[in-house]
Amino acid sequence: MSYGAIAEYVGLPNPRMVGRVMSLYGGGVPWHRVVAATGRVVPGHETEALRRHRDEGTPLRGDRVDLRHAAWWPPPPD
């Protein structure tokens, strides 16, 4: 998912808030799976994030996640 998709899903007004929450409280979250809307991986951690994506078989286009084929959206909450 992208930061914006997560923000929309949980009702946050700004995708940057997702990044902030993850940096403070997201230790158990697979951080590499959250990318920018362009598919860009976490800045400053590109090598590790791309290694993890390759290991998981995530569709990539160069150094970006191919969101057309890799994006995930959770089912609506009950």
Secondary structure per residue as TSV (DSSP state, phi and psi in degrees):
chain	resnum	aa	ss	phi	psi
A	1	M	-	360.0	155.3
A	2	S	B	-91.0	162.6
A	3	Y	H	-57.4	-41.1
A	4	G	H	-65.1	-39.4
A	5	A	H	-65.7	-39.8
A	6	I	H	-65.6	-44.6
A	7	A	H	-58.2	-44.2
A	8	E	H	-62.7	-44.2
A	9	Y	H	-64.1	-41.5
A	10	V	H	-93.8	-2.1
A	11	G	T	84.4	24.5
A	12	L	-	-86.7	145.2
A	13	P	S	-78.1	-13.2
A	14	N	-	-144.7	130.0
A	15	P	H	-59.9	-28.6
A	16	R	H	-63.0	-27.5
A	17	M	H	-65.0	-32.8
A	18	V	H	-63.2	-46.2
A	19	G	H	-60.7	-40.6
A	20	R	H	-65.4	-46.5
A	21	V	H	-61.4	-42.9
A	22	M	H	-63.5	-38.7
A	23	S	H	-67.7	-30.1
A	24	L	H	-89.0	-37.7
A	25	Y	H	-128.9	3.6
A	26	G	-	-96.8	29.6
A	27	G	T	-56.1	-33.5
A	28	G	T	-92.5	1.1
A	29	V	S	-88.0	139.9
A	30	P	-	-71.4	80.6
A	31	W	G	-52.8	-32.7
A	32	H	G	-67.9	-17.6
A	33	R	G	-82.8	-8.8
A	34	V	-	-98.5	122.4
A	35	V	B	-130.9	168.7
A	36	A	-	-69.9	164.0
A	37	A	T	-59.9	-20.9
A	38	T	T	-87.3	-3.9
A	39	G	-	91.2	-1.2
A	40	R	B	-65.9	135.1
A	41	V	-	-82.0	174.5
A	42	V	-	-57.5	120.1
A	43	P	T	-60.4	137.9
A	44	G	T	89.5	-12.3
A	45	H	-	-131.0	25.6
A	46	E	H	-58.3	-45.8
A	47	T	H	-60.5	-48.5
A	48	E	H	-67.7	-42.7
A	49	A	H	-62.9	-45.6
A	50	L	H	-66.2	-36.3
A	51	R	H	-60.6	-45.2
A	52	R	H	-64.0	-41.6
A	53	H	H	-63.2	-42.9
A	54	R	H	-63.5	-42.5
A	55	D	H	-61.3	-33.8
A	56	E	H	-85.4	-9.1
A	57	G	T	79.4	23.2
A	58	T	-	-64.5	132.9
A	59	P	-	-63.3	126.7
A	60	L	E	-121.5	155.1
A	61	R	E	-125.9	95.4
A	62	G	T	68.9	-121.7
A	63	D	T	-102.5	23.7
A	64	R	E	-128.7	151.8
A	65	V	E	-73.6	132.9
A	66	D	-	-81.3	90.8
A	67	L	H	-64.7	-24.5
A	68	R	H	-59.3	-35.3
A	69	H	H	-106.8	-16.4
A	70	A	H	-111.7	-12.8
A	71	A	-	-63.0	145.6
A	72	W	-	-127.7	142.2
A	73	W	-	-131.3	127.8
A	74	P	-	-72.5	158.3
A	75	P	-	-66.8	155.4
A	76	P	-	-60.2	144.7
A	77	P	-	-66.6	152.3
A	78	D	-	-75.3	360.0
